[in-house]
């Protein structure tokens, strides 16, 4: 299913703003934009009255065209608690909103947001091992979680992307490896680049594997968390088929599926 095409115009921020309830629409100014991959970028927002968020929550974003047509989408917050609200948007083919947010919106433009929203798929940073499994743009809320993680607890990130160029937050993941985290990335549609190509780049310290996430990677990720002696918090986010496959693999490894927090899209 493709989205209808539309042209959006941003507007100047309103001169007030008193704090509003988090489920009411508020103006958000784009404070900065960070290119994450050729088809994704993160938008750092200034939201008057923002009272903070918990890792894993999301916001609704609303755009309004000059003719009054409106489009609303939900985006996970990819910034950690205490940081400015940030969304990471990956462009979707024929996607009116994602294309606008990735290609057209600029610093100083204004959009509307509602949130933060969510109380199930959240992580408050308890001193507990953390396993984060993300497919594609499903890494967005997981970034907020690894930023919120207790520095004394093991953090393991298991990601799946089609090609190395589409891995979100590659440099930050490499930095996490340098501070003790374990990062495993599956390339579902590409071979692992030779060591010489990876040398000196953000992918050098990351463990890369070709093919889809499999039983061996899931078992290895659980082991890196200290399981079964330890009881890791497990979060999975990505397309529905990916999430369901990972939950099955976790169950096959012996983890109770009821202990897994999952968020699906697409």
ZIBELDA-V105276 format. One record per residue. N is the residue number from 0. RES is the residue in one small letter. PHI is phi in degrees with one decimal (* if undefined). PSI is psi in whole degrees, -180 to 180 (* if undefined). OMEGA is omega in whole degrees, -180 to 180 (999 if undefined). Layout:
n=N res=RES phi=PHI psi=PSI omega=OMEGA
n=N res=RES phi=PHI psi=PSI omega=OMEGA
This chain:
n=0 res=x phi=* psi=129 omega=180
n=1 res=x phi=-103.5 psi=156 omega=-179
n=2 res=x phi=-88.2 psi=147 omega=176
n=3 res=x phi=-66.9 psi=148 omega=-180
n=4 res=x phi=-79.6 psi=150 omega=178
n=5 res=x phi=-161.0 psi=156 omega=176
n=6 res=x phi=-109.7 psi=128 omega=-177
n=7 res=x phi=-108.4 psi=148 omega=175
n=8 res=x phi=-125.3 psi=134 omega=175
n=9 res=x phi=-87.5 psi=168 omega=-178
n=10 res=x phi=-133.9 psi=163 omega=-180
n=11 res=x phi=-65.7 psi=145 omega=179
n=12 res=x phi=-63.6 psi=146 omega=178
n=13 res=x phi=-70.5 psi=147 omega=-170
n=14 res=x phi=-72.4 psi=-24 omega=180
n=15 res=x phi=-80.9 psi=177 omega=97
n=16 res=x phi=-151.0 psi=124 omega=172
n=17 res=x phi=-81.2 psi=150 omega=179
n=18 res=x phi=-56.6 psi=136 omega=180
n=19 res=x phi=-117.8 psi=163 omega=176
n=20 res=x phi=-59.7 psi=144 omega=-172
n=21 res=x phi=-66.0 psi=-17 omega=179
n=22 res=x phi=-97.6 psi=11 omega=172
n=23 res=x phi=-100.6 psi=153 omega=-180
n=24 res=x phi=-71.2 psi=138 omega=178
n=25 res=x phi=-134.5 psi=150 omega=173
n=26 res=x phi=-70.1 psi=140 omega=175
n=27 res=x phi=-130.9 psi=127 omega=179
n=28 res=x phi=-94.0 psi=134 omega=176
n=29 res=x phi=-74.1 psi=109 omega=-177
n=30 res=x phi=-83.9 psi=-35 omega=177
n=31 res=x phi=-160.5 psi=160 omega=179
n=32 res=x phi=-133.0 psi=130 omega=-177
n=33 res=x phi=-117.5 psi=122 omega=176
n=34 res=x phi=-75.5 psi=120 omega=-178
n=35 res=x phi=-95.4 psi=-42 omega=176
n=36 res=x phi=-145.7 psi=175 omega=178
n=37 res=x phi=-58.6 psi=-22 omega=-179
n=38 res=x phi=-123.7 psi=23 omega=180
n=39 res=x phi=-150.0 psi=145 omega=172
n=40 res=x phi=-149.5 psi=159 omega=179
n=41 res=x phi=-103.4 psi=135 omega=178
n=42 res=x phi=-110.1 psi=118 omega=176
n=43 res=x phi=-90.2 psi=127 omega=-171
n=44 res=x phi=-112.5 psi=147 omega=168
n=45 res=x phi=-106.1 psi=117 omega=-176
n=46 res=x phi=-123.1 psi=105 omega=178
n=47 res=x phi=-55.4 psi=134 omega=180
n=48 res=x phi=83.1 psi=5 omega=-180
n=49 res=x phi=-65.5 psi=125 omega=-176
n=50 res=x phi=-103.2 psi=9 omega=180
n=51 res=x phi=103.4 psi=169 omega=-179
n=52 res=x phi=-147.3 psi=166 omega=177
n=53 res=x phi=-105.0 psi=143 omega=180
n=54 res=x phi=-56.5 psi=129 omega=-180
n=55 res=x phi=107.4 psi=-15 omega=179
n=56 res=x phi=-74.3 psi=169 omega=-180
n=57 res=x phi=-134.5 psi=173 omega=174
n=58 res=x phi=-129.5 psi=153 omega=168
n=59 res=x phi=-90.7 psi=139 omega=179
n=60 res=x phi=-118.0 psi=133 omega=-180
n=61 res=x phi=-123.7 psi=131 omega=175
n=62 res=x phi=-115.6 psi=144 omega=-179
n=63 res=x phi=-125.5 psi=126 omega=179
n=64 res=x phi=-81.1 psi=161 omega=179
n=65 res=x phi=-55.9 psi=-29 omega=-179
n=66 res=x phi=-85.8 psi=5 omega=179
n=67 res=x phi=95.5 psi=-10 omega=178
n=68 res=x phi=-63.4 psi=135 omega=-179
n=69 res=x phi=-121.5 psi=147 omega=175
n=70 res=x phi=-133.9 psi=136 omega=-178
n=71 res=x phi=-124.7 psi=135 omega=176
n=72 res=x phi=-136.0 psi=157 omega=176
n=73 res=x phi=-105.0 psi=136 omega=178
n=74 res=x phi=-133.7 psi=135 omega=176
n=75 res=x phi=-67.2 psi=147 omega=173
n=76 res=x phi=-79.6 psi=125 omega=-177
n=77 res=x phi=-101.7 psi=3 omega=177
n=78 res=x phi=-96.5 psi=152 omega=-180
n=79 res=x phi=-77.9 psi=165 omega=177
n=80 res=x phi=-57.0 psi=140 omega=-179
n=81 res=x phi=86.6 psi=-9 omega=178
n=82 res=x phi=-98.6 psi=162 omega=177
n=83 res=x phi=-60.3 psi=140 omega=179
n=84 res=x phi=-58.7 psi=131 omega=-176
n=85 res=x phi=-136.8 psi=137 omega=173
n=86 res=x phi=-117.9 psi=145 omega=175
n=87 res=x phi=-110.9 psi=124 omega=-175
n=88 res=x phi=-116.4 psi=127 omega=174
n=89 res=x phi=-106.5 psi=130 omega=-176
n=90 res=x phi=-64.9 psi=135 omega=178
n=91 res=x phi=-107.8 psi=137 omega=179
n=92 res=x phi=-55.5 psi=127 omega=-180
n=93 res=x phi=64.1 psi=19 omega=180
n=94 res=x phi=-88.6 psi=115 omega=-177
n=95 res=x phi=-65.3 psi=-43 omega=-176
n=96 res=x phi=-77.3 psi=-49 omega=-178
n=97 res=x phi=-62.3 psi=-40 omega=179
n=98 res=x phi=-63.5 psi=-42 omega=179
n=99 res=x phi=-63.1 psi=-44 omega=-177
n=100 res=x phi=-71.3 psi=-31 omega=-180
n=101 res=x phi=-85.2 psi=-38 omega=-170
n=102 res=x phi=-103.9 psi=-29 omega=-166
n=103 res=x phi=-116.4 psi=-41 omega=-175
n=104 res=x phi=-64.1 psi=145 omega=-176
n=105 res=x phi=-128.1 psi=166 omega=178
n=106 res=x phi=-58.4 psi=134 omega=-178
n=107 res=x phi=98.2 psi=-17 omega=177
n=108 res=x phi=-71.5 psi=161 omega=-176
n=109 res=x phi=-122.8 psi=135 omega=171
n=110 res=x phi=-129.5 psi=175 omega=179
n=111 res=x phi=-107.3 psi=140 omega=177
n=112 res=x phi=-131.0 psi=157 omega=175
n=113 res=x phi=-136.1 psi=124 omega=-180
n=114 res=x phi=146.9 psi=-172 omega=11
n=115 res=x phi=-76.0 psi=154 omega=-175
n=116 res=x phi=-127.9 psi=143 omega=173
n=117 res=x phi=117.5 psi=140 omega=178
n=118 res=x phi=-141.0 psi=2 omega=-180
n=119 res=x phi=-100.3 psi=-55 omega=-178
n=120 res=x phi=-87.9 psi=68 omega=-176
n=121 res=x phi=-137.4 psi=156 omega=180
n=122 res=x phi=-137.8 psi=126 omega=-176
n=123 res=x phi=-98.6 psi=4 omega=174
n=124 res=x phi=84.1 psi=34 omega=178
n=125 res=x phi=-66.7 psi=155 omega=178
n=126 res=x phi=-73.9 psi=76 omega=-174
n=127 res=x phi=-146.4 psi=141 omega=177
n=128 res=x phi=-54.1 psi=148 omega=-173
n=129 res=x phi=-132.0 psi=122 omega=175
n=130 res=x phi=-111.9 psi=121 omega=-177
n=131 res=x phi=-118.3 psi=119 omega=-178
n=132 res=x phi=-118.7 psi=119 omega=-176
n=133 res=x phi=-132.7 psi=139 omega=175
n=134 res=x phi=-110.3 psi=122 omega=179
n=135 res=x phi=58.9 psi=-127 omega=-178
n=136 res=x phi=-72.3 psi=-2 omega=174
n=137 res=x phi=-63.8 psi=-9 omega=176
n=138 res=x phi=-72.0 psi=-17 omega=-174
n=139 res=x phi=-57.6 psi=-57 omega=179
n=140 res=x phi=-68.2 psi=-25 omega=-179
n=141 res=x phi=-70.2 psi=-30 omega=175
n=142 res=x phi=-62.3 psi=-42 omega=177
n=143 res=x phi=-59.1 psi=-37 omega=-179
n=144 res=x phi=-71.1 psi=-44 omega=-179
n=145 res=x phi=-69.3 psi=-26 omega=174
n=146 res=x phi=-70.7 psi=-27 omega=-180
n=147 res=x phi=-88.7 psi=-7 omega=-172
n=148 res=x phi=-65.1 psi=148 omega=174
n=149 res=x phi=-64.5 psi=127 omega=-176
n=150 res=x phi=-65.5 psi=-14 omega=-180
n=151 res=x phi=-92.2 psi=-7 omega=-176
n=152 res=x phi=-102.9 psi=146 omega=177
n=153 res=x phi=-62.5 psi=140 omega=175
n=154 res=x phi=-125.8 psi=127 omega=179
n=155 res=x phi=-124.9 psi=128 omega=178
n=156 res=x phi=-114.1 psi=124 omega=176
n=157 res=x phi=-118.5 psi=113 omega=-174
n=158 res=x phi=-120.6 psi=155 omega=175
n=159 res=x phi=-132.6 psi=125 omega=177
n=160 res=x phi=-137.3 psi=163 omega=-179
n=161 res=x phi=-73.2 psi=-45 omega=-178
n=162 res=x phi=-139.6 psi=161 omega=179
n=163 res=x phi=-56.4 psi=-35 omega=-177
n=164 res=x phi=-66.6 psi=-17 omega=-177
n=165 res=x phi=-100.5 psi=9 omega=178
n=166 res=x phi=-78.1 psi=116 omega=177
n=167 res=x phi=-70.4 psi=145 omega=171
n=168 res=x phi=60.6 psi=35 omega=-176
n=169 res=x phi=-57.5 psi=-46 omega=-178
n=170 res=x phi=-65.1 psi=-40 omega=180
n=171 res=x phi=-68.0 psi=-37 omega=177
n=172 res=x phi=-63.9 psi=-40 omega=177
n=173 res=x phi=-61.8 psi=-41 omega=177
n=174 res=x phi=-62.0 psi=-37 omega=179
n=175 res=x phi=-63.9 psi=-38 omega=176
n=176 res=x phi=-59.9 psi=-39 omega=180
n=177 res=x phi=-65.7 psi=-21 omega=179
n=178 res=x phi=-104.0 psi=12 omega=173
n=179 res=x phi=110.9 psi=-7 omega=179
n=180 res=x phi=-75.2 psi=158 omega=174
n=181 res=x phi=-106.7 psi=130 omega=-178
n=182 res=x phi=-129.3 psi=122 omega=179
n=183 res=x phi=-121.2 psi=127 omega=-177
n=184 res=x phi=-124.3 psi=124 omega=176
n=185 res=x phi=-96.0 psi=135 omega=177
n=186 res=x phi=-106.5 psi=104 omega=-172
n=187 res=x phi=-76.2 psi=-20 omega=-177
n=188 res=x phi=-133.0 psi=26 omega=-179
n=189 res=x phi=-153.0 psi=155 omega=175
n=190 res=x phi=-80.7 psi=158 omega=176
n=191 res=x phi=-69.6 psi=127 omega=179
n=192 res=x phi=-61.4 psi=147 omega=178
n=193 res=x phi=-60.6 psi=155 omega=-180
n=194 res=x phi=-56.1 psi=-37 omega=-179
n=195 res=x phi=-63.8 psi=-33 omega=178
n=196 res=x phi=-74.0 psi=-36 omega=-177
n=197 res=x phi=-79.1 psi=-22 omega=-174
n=198 res=x phi=-55.4 psi=129 omega=178
n=199 res=x phi=81.8 psi=-6 omega=-180
n=200 res=x phi=-102.0 psi=174 omega=-177
n=201 res=x phi=-65.5 psi=-21 omega=-179
n=202 res=x phi=-83.9 psi=-8 omega=-175
n=203 res=x phi=-58.0 psi=-47 omega=-177
n=204 res=x phi=-83.7 psi=-5 omega=-177
n=205 res=x phi=-88.5 psi=140 omega=177
n=206 res=x phi=-80.9 psi=115 omega=-178
n=207 res=x phi=-105.5 psi=143 omega=178
n=208 res=x phi=-139.3 psi=145 omega=177
n=209 res=x phi=-87.0 psi=149 omega=177
n=210 res=x phi=94.4 psi=178 omega=-177
n=211 res=x phi=-75.0 psi=161 omega=174
n=212 res=x phi=-57.8 psi=131 omega=-175
n=213 res=x phi=-126.8 psi=-180 omega=-176
n=214 res=x phi=-60.8 psi=-39 omega=-178
n=215 res=x phi=-64.4 psi=-41 omega=180
n=216 res=x phi=-68.6 psi=-39 omega=179
n=217 res=x phi=-65.0 psi=-45 omega=179
n=218 res=x phi=-63.1 psi=-43 omega=179
n=219 res=x phi=-64.3 psi=-36 omega=179
n=220 res=x phi=-68.2 psi=-41 omega=177
n=221 res=x phi=-62.6 psi=-42 omega=179
n=222 res=x phi=-62.8 psi=-40 omega=179
n=223 res=x phi=-63.9 psi=-24 omega=177
n=224 res=x phi=-83.0 psi=-6 omega=-178
n=225 res=x phi=92.1 psi=6 omega=180
n=226 res=x phi=-73.3 psi=143 omega=11
n=227 res=x phi=-91.2 psi=-7 omega=179
n=228 res=x phi=-62.7 psi=-40 omega=178
n=229 res=x phi=-94.0 psi=162 omega=-179
n=230 res=x phi=-117.1 psi=88 omega=-176
n=231 res=x phi=-74.2 psi=150 omega=167
n=232 res=x phi=-81.1 psi=133 omega=-174
n=233 res=x phi=-122.8 psi=125 omega=178
n=234 res=x phi=-125.7 psi=134 omega=180
n=235 res=x phi=-127.7 psi=132 omega=-180
n=236 res=x phi=-142.7 psi=135 omega=178
n=237 res=x phi=163.4 psi=-168 omega=176
n=238 res=x phi=-58.5 psi=152 omega=-175
n=239 res=x phi=-53.6 psi=-47 omega=-178
n=240 res=x phi=-63.4 psi=-39 omega=178
n=241 res=x phi=-64.5 psi=-48 omega=-178
n=242 res=x phi=-61.3 psi=-45 omega=-179
n=243 res=x phi=-64.4 psi=-38 omega=179
n=244 res=x phi=-65.6 psi=-42 omega=-180
n=245 res=x phi=-66.3 psi=-42 omega=179
n=246 res=x phi=-61.6 psi=-39 omega=177
n=247 res=x phi=-63.4 psi=-41 omega=179
n=248 res=x phi=-65.7 psi=-39 omega=177
n=249 res=x phi=-63.9 psi=-41 omega=179
n=250 res=x phi=-65.9 psi=-40 omega=179
n=251 res=x phi=-63.2 psi=-30 omega=179
n=252 res=x phi=-76.6 psi=-11 omega=178
n=253 res=x phi=110.9 psi=2 omega=180
n=254 res=x phi=-83.9 psi=137 omega=178
n=255 res=x phi=-67.3 psi=117 omega=-179
n=256 res=x phi=-57.4 psi=-25 omega=-180
n=257 res=x phi=-69.0 psi=-15 omega=180
n=258 res=x phi=-89.8 psi=-2 omega=-177
n=259 res=x phi=-96.3 psi=130 omega=173
n=260 res=x phi=-96.6 psi=126 omega=-175
n=261 res=x phi=-127.2 psi=147 omega=175
n=262 res=x phi=-134.3 psi=128 omega=-175
n=263 res=x phi=-116.0 psi=154 omega=171
n=264 res=x phi=-148.0 psi=164 omega=176
n=265 res=x phi=78.4 psi=* omega=999
